[in-house]
Amino acid sequence: MTTIIWKIASVHGTCRSRYKARRRDKQQAAAGEQRLVNKIERSLQAHSSRVSRAIWAAERLAKPGSGS
């Protein structure tokens, strides 16, 4: 009769599973940083367009002879 002995898996997994876990974590971190950058850019763009419109309107109202 043959006895089958199973090798107990390592607590930390195989080399490939550790690599995939590190790669997944690295990709998630990079994606999170990119989302933050995009969010900041959108915020700055929105504010700059509002500010430029306000300045344009103020300059237009401040010009002498500008009838509206």
C-alpha positions in Angstrom: 0.0 0.0 0.0 1.3 3.5 -0.8 1.1 6.3 1.7 0.6 9.8 0.4 2.2 12.5 2.4 1.1 16.1 1.7 3.5 18.8 2.0 2.2 21.6 4.3 2.0 24.9 2.5 4.1 27.7 3.6 2.5 30.3 5.8 3.5 33.0 3.3 2.5 31.2 0.2 4.5 30.4 -2.9 7.0 32.6 -4.6 4.5 33.4 -7.4 1.7 34.2 -4.9 4.0 36.5 -2.9 5.0 38.2 -6.2 1.4 38.7 -7.3 0.5 40.1 -3.9 3.4 42.6 -4.0 2.5 43.6 -7.5 -1.2 44.0 -6.7 -0.3 46.2 -3.6 2.0 48.3 -5.7 -0.6 48.8 -8.5 -3.2 49.7 -5.9 -0.9 52.3 -4.3 0.0 53.8 -7.7 -3.7 53.9 -8.7 -4.6 55.6 -5.4 -1.9 58.2 -6.0 -3.1 58.9 -9.5 -6.7 59.3 -8.3 -5.4 61.8 -5.7 -3.5 63.8 -8.4 -6.5 63.8 -10.7 -8.7 65.0 -7.9 -6.4 67.8 -7.0 -6.0 68.8 -10.7 -9.8 69.0 -11.2 -10.1 71.0 -8.0 -7.5 73.5 -9.1 -8.9 73.8 -12.6 -12.4 74.5 -11.3 -11.2 77.2 -9.0 -9.0 78.8 -11.6 -11.9 79.0 -14.1 -14.1 80.6 -11.4 -11.4 83.1 -10.5 -10.7 84.0 -14.1 -14.4 84.6 -14.7 -14.7 86.8 -11.6 -11.6 88.8 -12.6 -12.9 89.2 -16.2 -16.3 90.4 -14.9 -14.7 92.8 -12.4 -12.4 94.2 -15.2 -15.4 94.6 -17.5 -17.4 96.5 -14.9 -14.4 98.7 -13.9 -13.9 99.9 -17.5 -15.3 103.4 -18.0 -18.0 103.5 -20.6 -18.9 99.9 -20.5 -22.6 99.8 -20.8 -24.4 96.6 -19.9 
